[in-house]
């Protein structure tokens, strides 16, 4: 068992890593092996966007100007620790995934997922 002194509350750990307000988990990034895309899924509304697997890999390699289907953008945070997804409209908003989780998801495709946090 881990000592209580060494336990981190995930939102506080993310605050420490990203240097921003506390983030709350609101969904996930889930691989879709049939279409070779990453699904952006929010708890409640469901799927609100898709990113091609190659575009997700390009984001990890610091490329900019990547689009989310049907609308929105995705990019790396200034610190490089997060993948920031901005989707306009109902159910959309500004979301952050831990870059290492996204990398693991792409590396171990399609077995891994990445948590999605609301930034706001």
N, C-alpha and C positions, 0 to 999 in steps of 0.2 A: 504494500500500500504506500502511496506517495504521501509524504509529510504535508500537512496543511500549509506549511510555510512556503513550499515550492509549487503549490497549485496556482494556476493562473486562470482567471475568468476570461474566456475567449474574447468577448468584446473589449476588455481592458488590454489584453495582449495585442489586439489589432490596433487599438488606439496608440499603444506604444510603438508598434511597427510603422503605422501610417502617419502618425502625428496629427490626427484629426479627431473629430467627435466620435463618441462611442458608436460602433456599427452593430446592427441587429440582423441576424440571419433571416432572409425573407424568401429564399429560393435556392436554386441550384443550376449549374451548367451541366448538362447531361449529353453524352455522346449519342448520336443516332447513326449506327453503323450502316443502315440501309441507304441513307443519302449522303454519308460521309460529311455530316454537319454537326455542329454543337448547338443544342437546343437551349435557349434561355427560358427557364421556367420559374415563375413566381408562384408562391403558395397562394391559392385562391383563384386568381385569374387564369392560371395555367401558362401555356407557352405564349411568350410575347415577342419572340424573335429567334433568328437563327444566324449562325456565323459558320462559314465554311471552315473545314479543318485546316486548310492551308492558310486562310486569313488569321485564324487563331494562333497558328505557329508564327506568322509574320508579326503579330502583336508582341509575342514573347521576345522576338528578335528586334524589337524597338522600331518597327515600321509604323508610320503614321498615315492617317487618312483611310483607315479600314472601316467599311460600312457594315451595319447590322441589317439583315433583311427582316421586315419590310421597310424599316426606316430607323435611323439612329447611327451612332458611331461607337467605336471601341478603340481603346488605346491604353498604353502603359501609364501608370501614375508617375508623377515627377520623381518619387523616390525609387521607382522600379520594383517595388514590392507588391503592387496591386495592378489588376487589370480593371480599368474603369469602363463601364458600359453605360451609355446615355441613350435612352429610348423615349421619344416624345409620345404624348397621347395618353389615353386611359390605360391604367395598369403599368404605365412606363414610369420613368424617373432616372435617377442616377444610382447605379449599382456598382459594387466593387467585389472582385474575387481575388483571393490570394494568388499571386503569380506562380508560386511554387506548386499550388494545387492544380492550376491550369496546365502547367508543364507536365505534372504527373499524369493528368488526364490524357494529354496528347501522347505521352510516352507509352502508357499502358492501355492504349485505345483498344476496345471500348469498355474496359472493366471499371475504370475509375470515374468519379464525378468530382465537381468542385462546388463548394458552398458559395452562395451569392448573398452579399450583405447590402443593405440599404445605406446609402451615404447621404446623410442629411440631418 
